[in-house]
């Protein structure tokens, strides 16, 4: 009895599933990049050179130090620390300080090294209280000869 040897077949890699995965990734990136462009926020950052605010108007000044601590200027003009760094504590302090938040401007004096999260917490708390006029304090750059 003579058996025939089977011919060895070369191993093949099925490309069908790989093409499916590549097409799904392409579709995902096309869709997600489209959404990123639609939701991009366009902001215009304030320049350091500007005009002095009206000093006759009553303002509420919120100071944020380099460590992210909040200080509210009281009627005596001195900044007093907000006990807790949470948004709720800052909201309560801002509500106590302002009688008409929609009319009174809020000036935020944030240190250049203040954490970004502290500034965002201050903005969220001010919006929750009802402030509509929010300004950022800057220093005039030194004049160069």
ABEGO torsion letter per residue (X at the ends): XBBBBBBBBBBBBBAAAAAAAAAAAAAAAAAAAAAAAAABBBBBBBBABBBBBBAABBBBBBBBBAAGBBBBBBAAGBBBBBABABAAAAAAAAAAABABAAABBBBBBBBAABBAAAAAAAAAAAAAAGBABBBBBBBBBBBBX
